[in-house]
Amino acid sequence: MCIRDRANSQTQNLFESNSAIQPEVNLPPVERNTEFMIGGKAGYYVPYEEAMTEIYGAGFMWGLYTGLWIDKWGVSLDVKDYRKDGNPYTYGDVGSASSRLSLTPITLTGLYKFSDNGTLRTYGGAGFGVVFIKEDLSMTATWGDSGSVSEKLQKLEFHTTGGIRIDPLYFEVSFSSIPTQGVNFGGIIFGGGLIF
């Protein structure tokens, strides 16, 4: 092999090895906006069903929640409680009757942030959960005898929600459905609370 061929071969090898060298690209790391929340909530529960409205009516509901936001997506776990005395219908020889209803929903909600300018945020979501229902009924007959009955149920709950958050406060409206064989214990909840 002559000097010229050897030089051409070395030049070709040099070009081939240089073509394998890739420029180093420093991409910025993907930043996730993560926020953990815990807070309290209070609301006003308005039942859908006419029978529920006539016996118990609307009432105060309170609760606690915890949540996690990652960028625009979030999830929250809520525990709420509603207790209300009612005036059930009376028939025949029943002189008087009273009742008390307790609803304790534990719900999981998937959330989406529609807008966020730092101070004002709007969001919506949907979810499901389980509701512990307890109803106590006490009756007194016109001749003086009395009795009581207590019923406990666990039912699935489905809901949609939408809200506005202005730290540390938030305001939201939820539409809840708690179907049972006899009556839907769901309703509209107008609420709000504090975020810590």
ZIURFEN-V560715 format. One line per field, one symbol per residue. phi: phi as a letter, one per 40 degrees, with the letter a starting at -180 (. if undefined). psi: psi as a letter, one per 30 degrees, with the letter a starting at -180 (. if undefined). A space follows every 10 residues. Layout:
phi = ???
psi = ???
This chain:
phi = .ccccccccc cccccccccc cbccbbcccc cbcbacbaab aaabcbcccc cccccbgcac bbababaabb fcbaabbbbb abbacbbccb bfcccaaaaa bbbbcbbbbc bbccaabgbb bbaaaaaaab bcbbbbbbbb ccchcbaabb bbbbbcbbab aaabbbdcba babbbbbbcb ccacccacbc aaibbb
psi = kleeeeeeee eeeeeeeeff kkkkkjkkkj kkjkkkkkal lkljkjleke eeeeeeallk klallklkkj bfklkkkkkl kkkkkljlkk lbgjelkllk kkkjkjlkkk lkjeljgefk kkllalalak kjkkkkkkkk lfgfklllkk kklklkkkll lklkkjkgll klkkjkkika eeljglakjj alakk.
